[in-house]
Amino acid sequence: MEEEKQNQKRARIRKRADAIKDFRCKNLIAVLENPSDIRNIGTVIRNVNALGVEKVYVVDKRGGLPDDWEDLRDRRSLSKASASAVKWTFVKRFGDTESCLQHLEVNGFVSIATSPHVKGKSNLYLDECDYTEHAKLAVWFGNEGRGISDLAVERSELCVSIPMFGMIESMNLATSSGIILYEVAKQRRAYQSQYRRRDKRSPRSEPLPTVMPRERADDE
Ligand SMILES: C[S@@+](CC[C@H](N)C(=O)[O-])C[C@H]1O[C@@H](n2cnc3c(N)ncnc32)[C@H](O)[C@@H]1O
């Protein structure tokens, strides 16, 4: 009986994993630069997983996170803060900003920075930007107190802001990641649904769906 339940659970997980595959945004990475609060890291991982972003890179100068992904997945505080999303999400740790930038650049990724402030040469509000221009895109989020580093801004093509209408200076790191990655992933999913290749090459005869059919919480 117990074994049968386990098999059913595994089959459900496999079905879900197959169903979400086509909706994941290929070559889209969220980068957290020196986050200090484990709850923020967990929440960003949860957002990344929920929104279909491919990977998370964490620049962790303090060495608070393990290098090995398996160890990271087993970290209880992270698993709890991410509602177990860390189990299903690719997370890679870097010791400093330079090595992360180098890894991204060698692999053909273009970076964009995020900040509530005007930074660097080119600044746009979130919904003014086309996030499908680059085949490989990394979106950087800064530290809770210090924000994004000058180095990350220098090596980013532009800096994106969520417009602010209140009295406070900035949004919470994890909250801003949810808002920004929602827009970026929505645009890239729409692109993927219409074209197989970059530069609007190979249009699909039938666009793929951009949202999944909703299920009731108790649906099998
Ligand atoms: C709490 S904020 C950092 C505030 C910091 N004092 C600063 O100068 O940026 C942490 C991170 O969340 C993101 N963030 C927060 N509010 C944002 C906004 N309005 N627009 C874009 N990104 C934002 C940025 O990545 C920022 O580095």
PDBQT file of the ligand as one rigid body, heavy atoms in Angstrom, charges set to zero:
ROOT
HETATM    1  C1  LIG A 301      16.813  46.393  -0.750  1.00  0.00    +0.000 C 
HETATM    2  S1  LIG A 301      17.424  46.702  -2.328  1.00  0.00    +0.000 S 
HETATM    3  C2  LIG A 301      18.917  47.555  -2.041  1.00  0.00    +0.000 C 
HETATM    4  C3  LIG A 301      18.742  48.967  -1.641  1.00  0.00    +0.000 C 
HETATM    5  C4  LIG A 301      20.050  49.689  -1.658  1.00  0.00    +0.000 C 
HETATM    6  N1  LIG A 301      20.065  50.730  -0.645  1.00  0.00    +0.000 N 
HETATM    7  C5  LIG A 301      20.374  50.292  -3.019  1.00  0.00    +0.000 C 
HETATM    8  O1  LIG A 301      20.961  51.367  -3.051  1.00  0.00    +0.000 OA
HETATM    9  O2  LIG A 301      20.099  49.673  -4.052  1.00  0.00    +0.000 OA
HETATM   10  C6  LIG A 301      18.067  45.124  -2.826  1.00  0.00    +0.000 C 
HETATM   11  C7  LIG A 301      18.002  44.869  -4.307  1.00  0.00    +0.000 C 
HETATM   12  O3  LIG A 301      16.639  44.710  -4.725  1.00  0.00    +0.000 OA
HETATM   13  C8  LIG A 301      16.482  45.190  -6.059  1.00  0.00    +0.000 C 
HETATM   14  N2  LIG A 301      15.509  46.302  -6.027  1.00  0.00    +0.000 N 
HETATM   15  C9  LIG A 301      14.884  46.817  -4.957  1.00  0.00    +0.000 A 
HETATM   16  N3  LIG A 301      14.023  47.798  -5.303  1.00  0.00    +0.000 NA
HETATM   17  C10 LIG A 301      14.125  47.890  -6.660  1.00  0.00    +0.000 A 
HETATM   18  C11 LIG A 301      13.488  48.724  -7.635  1.00  0.00    +0.000 A 
HETATM   19  N4  LIG A 301      12.588  49.634  -7.304  1.00  0.00    +0.000 N 
HETATM   20  N5  LIG A 301      13.829  48.561  -8.922  1.00  0.00    +0.000 NA
HETATM   21  C12 LIG A 301      14.739  47.623  -9.285  1.00  0.00    +0.000 A 
HETATM   22  N6  LIG A 301      15.362  46.818  -8.408  1.00  0.00    +0.000 NA
HETATM   23  C13 LIG A 301      15.060  46.942  -7.115  1.00  0.00    +0.000 A 
HETATM   24  C14 LIG A 301      17.859  45.627  -6.532  1.00  0.00    +0.000 C 
HETATM   25  O4  LIG A 301      18.481  44.545  -7.158  1.00  0.00    +0.000 OA
HETATM   26  C15 LIG A 301      18.539  45.959  -5.211  1.00  0.00    +0.000 C 
HETATM   27  O5  LIG A 301      19.943  45.896  -5.322  1.00  0.00    +0.000 OA
ENDROOT
TORSDOF 0
